[in-house]
Each structure stands twice: as structure tokens, then as C-alpha cells.
Amino acid sequence: MPVLFFLITIAHPIPVVSDSALYRVDLTRLDAGRMALNEEVIDLVSDDYLYVLTRRFLWRLDPLSFKIIDRMLLPERFNYLAVRENDIILIATEEVFTVDKKNLSFKSGVGIEAGDYQPIIDPRDIPASKRSPWLYLKADLGDKSVLKIFNLSNGRLVKKITIPRCLACEYVPERQSLYILDILGKLAQYGLDLKKQSEIKLPCAGDGFKLWTNGFLIYNDQGVFGVNRNGRLIDFQPLAPHTLRTNSFFKCPEGIAQVDLFALRVRHLYPSPVDLMRLAEPENGFGLALLAGGKILFLDPDTSGVLPVAENPFLPPPAVMPVAGPDSLWYFQVGAFGSRDNAMKLFEEHRARSLPVLIDSLGVYRVKIGGFADKAVGFDVVQGLGLAGWFVYQPRIEFSAASEFTVSGQAYEWRDGIVRRKE
């Protein structure tokens, strides 16, 4: 089933991701251009660029033109993506890695206790005065959820708490508070230190919530409930039974209902297509629907009708991979060992193939392929050889050895420590 991620700015094209296809949606023209990434899209974050996580790559795209600015080959599957001021954070089941945002190269990695960890606080939302290398993660274990704070600079666990299973959570930067709705029907407020600050017992079951002017909106399969800060029910909009929903759009038997979240009343009722797969809501309150086959509809509030978003051929500008500065190169790290003997064994395996391999030793013996002044050349070599590891960007390593080798029919030479294509 298609999975949607929306990052909306009405004055600009809207990036819409459905499985492996990235759509550039223009709501002013009601058209969409499709860009295939040829892999399942796992996560997406909008920052200075559009960062897209797929199974094998981390992509950096221009948010307007969708031009590929850079990409990074990944050694394993990652489940989530987060962004800090200068770093990109990749979260796997047992590891968290930090990538340099400027050049998409490996910086550091820490091991963590195994679990399906999900970031619960966007690092960019933490006030600058309290900003630290802390990462807030959640993992669900049966009827419990574990919340953890990790220090990314040293890999240490700062704090861990166990709570009844979290059904929904939301961090509110203005209050520096994390709100959590649990399976016991309680809504709790936590500080950045994960200390509980308050808790209310809800008068209704809920599987989702949203902060409201006078308290909270509580969602369940019967509709939307308005609850004040003390947990008292003050309003209710029935929407039963609904099968799909966003914050204010609900797929009901009568159609797609749009609810005014201030008045808590249905504002529009749109016809519902029979092949509706997903509903989505831009931040500005407009609704989009994804149909089977990848078709997109715009829910028009002026007419309470649905308008097709035309799919037009879309070819983004060609990718231009970055080149290294005068004193630095890209290297591809294929192994890191505490034992020199183990590092030498891997080194000899690659050297026997005439590959440009070296050992960089700073406390740990790191076996690397390279260097590459042109990152595109590095990609071709690494992918052609089927290597797993990380690209790192670092000061140039002086090396006097020279060799020639062939990958996928292309000849390369390694001289003065730099790999170049042979014409």
C-alpha cells in the first residue's frame, strides 16, 4: 500500500512521496511530475534541502527543481531519518550513525540496544540554549514503550523510562514539552529531561490526539472529542465509522468529511472515490487523496468537490555530483578493526585485486578504498565492485603506490593517491 509523506508550502511545488515515486505537485496548476527513485522511500525530511532515505541511498534534492544535488551509498537498511544543524542522523535497529550534512559523508556511529527505535523529538525543535548531542527515541515492546535519550557524542545512554504503550506523541517546542497518549487512556506531559510534569485521565478512549485551543482533541473511530486541560469533555463531533483520517479529513460512509477544528463541526463533505487509498492534509488545511494506481486528487474547499491532479512527464535537471576541495578527498571505508592483523587480511584481499586500498590508523585500523577527487567516480567504482561501507571525506592521504584496475568494463588508474578514469 502506498505510503505518503507531505511537506507543504503552498507558494512552491509540494514534494509528495508514494512508495518509490517522488511527485512534484503544483497546487496552483493542479499537476504533478513523477520522479522515480527505483527504491522504496523509507523516510523524508525537509531542511535546507530535501533529504530522502531509501533502502540503499540517502539522497539530497533541491526542494524546488528536484535536482539531485548529492547522494550517499548506505551499507545497511535504516528505519528513520533525523536532521540537526550540521548533521543527518540515520537510525537502524541496533545502531545510530551521524552523517555530515555538508558533503554526505560518514562522521560517527554508536551501538544501541536492539529495538525498532523511532525519533520522538526533532532535534531542530530543541531551543538553542538547551541544544545538545542528545537524541530522543521510542521503541514499543508489547504493552509497554521505552523512551531513551542517547548522547550521540559518546554513545552513552543518558536516560531511560518505561511507560504504558504510547499510541501517539507530540513535542511542542513553545512549551518544551513532550505529550504522550498511552493505552490506559492517559495523556501525560514530559519535559526534555523525560520527567513527568502532568497527567490527565481522558473521558473517552483515544488512539490519537492534537493540541487544541482549550486543551486537546482526542481521536478514535467514533469521531473527534474536545477535552479541556483537566480532562473534562466539552465537545464532540461524531464521525463513525471512518476508515481513513488526517487531523481534519475523515473517510466516512457519506464521503470525505472535513472538520473545522476550532468549531469542531463538519465544514465540507466531499465525494469519496471508490479507489481511495490514502488521505493527506497539507499544513495549510488543503486535502489531497491518493488513489490506487498513483493518481492524486485535490479536495477543493471552494466547491466541496474533488479535482484531478494531472500527471505530467517530469525530468529533473541532471545530477551533478560534488568534487573534492584541494586538500581533501573521498575515501570508501570497507572495514574498521582494533586488530592490525585483521585489517591487514582485508587489505591484502583488496590489494590482490589491484584495487586502490590503504590502511588509515588513528587508534583504529580503518581499511579504505580511494581516494576520489570526483565523488561520481567513487560511486561507479564502489557500486561496480559491490562493496559495503561508508564514504568519508577527509584530508588527503599521501600515497606513492600506483596501480591500474578495471570495474564493469571501465579502466581506472590510481596515481598520487587519486583514482581517475582512463579514457
C-alpha positions in Angstrom: 0.0 0.0 0.0 1.4 3.4 -0.9 2.9 5.4 1.9 2.7 9.2 1.8 4.9 11.9 3.2 3.9 15.6 2.7 6.0 18.7 3.1 3.8 21.6 2.1 4.5 25.2 1.1 1.6 26.5 -1.0 3.8 29.0 -2.8 6.1 26.3 -4.0 5.8 22.8 -5.5 4.8 20.2 -3.0 7.0 17.1 -2.6 4.8 14.0 -2.3 6.3 10.6 -1.9 4.4 7.4 -2.7 6.5 4.3 -2.3 9.4 4.7 -4.8 7.9 7.6 -6.7 8.5 11.2 -5.8 5.9 13.6 -7.1 6.4 17.3 -7.6 2.9 18.6 -7.1 1.9 22.1 -8.1 -1.5 23.0 -6.5 -1.7 26.3 -8.4 -1.6 24.4 -11.7 -3.1 21.1 -10.4 -0.4 19.0 -11.9 2.2 16.5 -10.7 5.5 15.4 -12.1 6.8 12.0 -11.2 10.4 11.2 -10.4 11.3 7.5 -9.9 13.9 6.7 -7.3 13.6 3.0 -8.1 13.5 2.1 -4.4 11.1 2.1 -1.5 11.1 5.5 0.2 11.5 4.9 3.9 11.6 8.4 5.3 11.9 12.0 4.2 12.9 15.3 5.9 12.7 18.8 4.6 15.5 21.1 5.7 17.9 23.3 3.7 17.4 20.5 1.1 15.0 17.6 0.7 16.6 14.5 2.3 15.2 11.2 1.1 16.0 7.9 2.7 15.7 4.7 0.6 17.0 1.2 1.2 20.4 1.8 -0.4 20.8 5.5 -0.6 20.5 8.8 1.2 19.5 11.4 -1.4 19.8 15.2 -1.2 17.5 17.0 -3.6 16.8 20.6 -4.4 13.3 21.2 -2.9 12.0 23.2 -5.9 13.6 21.6 -9.0 14.1 18.1 -7.5 17.6 18.2 -9.0 19.8 15.5 -7.3 22.5 17.5 -5.5 24.2 14.6 -3.9 23.6 11.0 -2.7 25.3 8.6 -0.3 25.5 4.9 -0.6 24.4 3.1 2.6 25.8 -0.1 4.0 22.5 -1.3 5.5 18.9 -0.5 5.8 17.9 2.3 8.1 14.5 2.9 9.5 14.3 6.6 10.3 16.0 9.8 9.4 16.5 13.0 11.5 18.3 16.2 10.9 20.4 18.5 13.1 22.1 21.8 12.3 25.1 20.3 10.7 24.3 16.5 10.8 22.0 13.9 9.4 21.1 11.1 11.8 20.4 7.6 10.5 18.6 5.2 12.8 18.9 1.4 12.5 17.8 -1.4 14.7 21.0 -1.6 16.7 23.0 1.5 15.6 22.7 5.2 15.1 25.0 6.9 12.6 25.8 10.6 12.1 26.4 11.9 8.6 28.0 15.2 7.7 25.2 17.3 6.1 27.6 19.4 4.0 29.1 16.6 2.0 27.1 13.5 2.9 30.0 11.6 4.4 30.3 9.4 7.5 31.1 11.1 10.8 30.5 8.6 13.6 28.4 5.7 14.8 27.2 4.3 18.1 25.7 1.0 19.1 22.4 0.9 20.9 20.3 -1.8 22.5 18.3 -3.6 19.8 14.8 -2.2 19.1 12.6 -0.6 16.5 13.6 3.0 17.5 11.7 6.0 16.3 12.7 9.6 16.9 10.1 11.4 19.0 11.6 14.9 19.2 13.0 16.7 16.1 16.5 17.9 17.1 15.8 21.2 15.3 12.9 21.9 17.7 15.0 21.9 20.8 15.9 25.5 21.9 19.4 26.6 21.1 20.2 27.3 24.7 19.4 23.6 25.6 20.6 22.0 22.4 23.0 19.1 22.9 24.1 16.0 21.1 21.0 14.2 22.6 18.7 12.0 20.6 15.2 11.1 21.8 14.0 7.7 20.7 11.0 5.5 21.4 10.6 1.7 21.0 7.4 -0.3 21.6 7.6 -3.6 23.4 4.3 -5.4 23.8 2.0 -3.2 26.1 5.0 -1.0 27.1 7.0 1.7 25.4 10.6 2.6 26.2 11.8 6.2 25.9 15.5 6.8 25.7 17.9 9.7 25.5 21.2 8.9 23.8 24.3 11.1 23.8 25.5 11.0 20.2 28.9 12.3 21.1 29.9 9.3 23.2 27.1 6.7 22.6 26.1 6.7 26.2 22.5 6.3 27.4 21.5 9.5 29.3 18.1 8.3 30.5 15.6 5.5 30.0 12.0 5.3 31.2 9.3 2.7 30.6 5.7 3.7 30.2 2.4 2.1 29.2 2.4 1.7 25.4 2.5 5.0 23.6 -0.3 5.4 21.0 0.6 8.9 19.9 3.1 11.6 20.9 3.8 15.2 20.0 6.6 17.5 21.0 5.6 21.2 21.4 8.6 23.5 21.1 6.9 26.5 22.6 6.3 24.6 25.8 9.5 22.4 25.6 7.1 19.6 26.4 6.5 16.1 25.0 2.9 14.9 25.2 2.2 11.2 25.2 -1.2 9.4 24.9 -1.0 5.8 26.3 -3.1 2.7 26.1 -4.6 3.3 29.5 -6.3 6.4 28.3 -4.0 8.9 30.0 -2.4 11.9 28.4 0.9 12.9 30.1 3.2 15.9 29.7 7.0 15.3 29.9 9.9 17.8 30.0 13.1 17.5 28.0 14.6 15.5 30.9 11.7 13.0 30.5 10.3 13.8 33.9 6.5 13.7 34.0 5.1 17.2 34.6 1.4 16.4 34.5 -1.2 13.8 33.6 -4.9 13.6 32.9 -7.3 10.7 32.6 -9.3 11.1 29.4 -13.1 10.6 29.5 -13.0 8.6 26.2 -10.8 6.1 24.5 -8.3 7.6 22.0 -5.8 6.4 19.5 -4.5 9.9 18.5 -4.6 13.5 19.7 -3.8 17.1 18.8 -3.3 20.2 21.0 -6.4 22.4 20.9 -7.1 26.0 22.0 -8.7 24.9 25.3 -7.0 21.6 25.7 -6.8 18.6 23.4 -8.6 17.0 20.5 -8.9 13.2 21.0 -9.4 10.9 18.1 -10.9 7.5 17.9 -13.1 5.5 15.4 -16.2 7.3 16.6 -15.1 10.8 15.9 -13.3 13.8 17.5 -13.6 14.8 21.2 -12.7 18.2 22.6 -11.2 17.9 26.1 -10.1 20.7 28.3 -6.7 20.7 30.2 -8.3 18.9 33.2 -9.6 16.1 31.1 -13.2 17.2 31.0 -15.2 16.5 27.8 -16.5 19.8 26.4 -17.4 19.0 22.8 -17.8 16.1 20.3 -18.1 15.7 16.5 -19.3 12.2 15.6 -17.7 10.7 12.5 -18.4 7.0 12.8 -17.4 4.8 11.3 -14.4 6.2 9.5 -11.6 4.2 7.9 -9.1 6.8 6.9 -8.2 10.1 8.5 -5.8 13.0 8.9 -6.2 15.8 11.5 -9.3 17.2 9.9 -10.2 14.9 7.0 -12.2 11.7 7.6 -13.3 9.0 5.2 -16.9 8.2 6.3 -19.8 6.3 4.6 -21.2 9.7 3.4 -18.0 10.8 1.8 -14.8 12.6 2.9 -15.7 15.0 5.8 -13.5 18.0 6.6 -13.9 19.2 10.2 -13.4 22.7 11.4 -11.1 22.0 14.3 -11.9 25.3 16.1 -15.7 24.9 16.0 -15.5 21.1 15.9 -18.1 20.8 13.2 -18.1 19.4 9.7 -17.2 22.2 7.2 -17.2 20.3 3.9 -18.3 16.9 2.6 -16.5 15.7 -0.5 -17.5 12.8 -2.7 -15.3 9.8 -1.9 -13.7 7.9 -4.9 -14.2 4.1 -4.7 -10.4 3.5 -5.2 -9.3 5.9 -2.4 -6.1 4.6 -0.7 -4.9 7.5 1.4 -5.9 10.9 2.7 -3.3 13.6 3.4 -3.5 17.1 4.7 -1.1 19.9 3.9 -0.2 22.2 6.8 -2.3 25.0 5.2 -5.5 22.9 5.5 -5.9 21.7 2.0 -6.6 18.0 1.5 -5.1 15.5 -1.0 -6.2 12.0 -1.8 -4.1 9.2 -3.3 -6.0 6.7 -5.4 -5.0 3.2 -6.5 -2.5 3.5 -9.3 -0.9 6.6 -8.0 -3.5 9.1 -9.1 -3.8 12.2 -6.9 -6.9 14.3 -6.2 -7.2 17.8 -4.7 -10.1 18.3 -2.3 -11.4 21.8 -3.3 -12.9 23.7 -0.3 -14.5 26.3 -2.6 -16.8 23.8 -4.3 -16.6 20.8 -1.9 -15.6 18.8 -4.9 -12.6 16.8 -6.0 -10.3 17.9 -8.8 -7.8 15.6 -10.5 -4.1 16.5 -10.3 -2.8 15.8 -13.8 0.4 13.7 -14.0 2.7 15.3 -16.5 6.1 14.0 -17.7 8.8 15.3 -15.4 12.5 15.2 -16.0 14.6 16.8 -13.2 17.8 18.5 -14.1 20.8 16.1 -14.3 22.6 15.3 -11.2 25.9 17.0 -10.6 28.0 15.1 -8.0 30.4 17.2 -5.9 34.1 17.3 -6.3 36.6 17.5 -3.5 38.5 20.5 -2.3 42.2 21.0 -3.0 43.4 19.3 0.3 40.7 16.6 0.8 39.4 13.5 -0.9 36.6 11.0 -0.6 37.5 7.5 0.6 35.3 4.5 0.9 35.8 2.7 4.3 35.2 -1.0 4.0 36.3 -2.0 7.5 37.5 -0.8 10.9 39.4 -3.1 13.2 41.0 -3.0 16.6 43.4 -5.7 15.4 46.1 -4.8 12.8 46.2 -8.4 11.7 42.5 -8.4 10.8 42.9 -5.1 9.0 45.9 -6.4 7.0 43.9 -9.5 6.0 41.2 -7.3 4.4 43.8 -5.0 2.9 45.6 -7.9 1.2 42.3 -9.2 -0.2 41.7 -5.9 -2.0 45.3 -5.4 -3.0 45.3 -8.8 -4.7 42.7 -7.4 -7.0 44.9 -4.3 -7.7 42.4 -2.1 -6.0 43.5 1.3 -4.5 43.4 0.2 -0.9 45.2 1.6 2.1 45.0 1.5 5.9 44.4 4.7 7.9 45.3 4.2 11.5 44.2 6.6 14.2 43.6 4.4 17.2 41.5 2.1 15.0 42.8 0.4 11.8 40.5 1.6 9.0 40.7 -0.1 5.6 39.7 2.3 2.8 39.4 2.4 -1.0 40.4 5.6 -2.7 40.9 8.5 -2.8 38.4 10.1 -5.1 38.5 13.7 -6.1 35.3 13.2 -8.0 32.6 11.5 -5.9 30.9 10.2 -9.0 34.0 8.2 -9.9 33.9 6.7 -6.3 30.3 5.7 -6.8 31.0 3.9 -10.0 33.9 2.0 -8.5 32.2 1.1 -5.3 28.9 0.0 -6.9 30.7 -1.9 -9.6 32.6 -3.8 -7.0 29.6 -4.4 -4.8 31.3 -3.1 -1.7 29.6 -2.3 1.5 30.8 0.5 3.7 30.8 4.3 4.1 32.1 7.2 2.1 34.2 9.5 4.3 35.5 13.0 3.4 38.8 13.8 5.0 42.3 15.4 4.4 44.1 13.8 1.6 46.3 10.8 2.4 49.7 11.0 0.6 50.4 7.6 -1.1 53.1 6.7 -3.5 51.8 3.4 -4.8 50.3 3.2 -8.2 48.1 0.6 -10.0 45.5 0.1 -12.7 42.3 -1.9 -12.4 39.0 -2.4 -14.3 35.5 -2.3 -12.9 32.4 -3.1 -15.0 34.5 -2.7 -18.2 35.8 0.7 -17.2 39.6 1.1 -16.7 40.9 3.2 -13.8 44.3 4.3 -12.7 45.5 5.1 -9.2 48.3 7.6 -9.0 49.4 10.1 -6.4 46.7 8.7 -4.2 43.9 9.7 -6.5 41.7 7.3 -8.6 40.8 8.6 -12.1 39.0 7.1 -15.1 41.2 6.1 -18.0 39.9 7.5 -21.3 
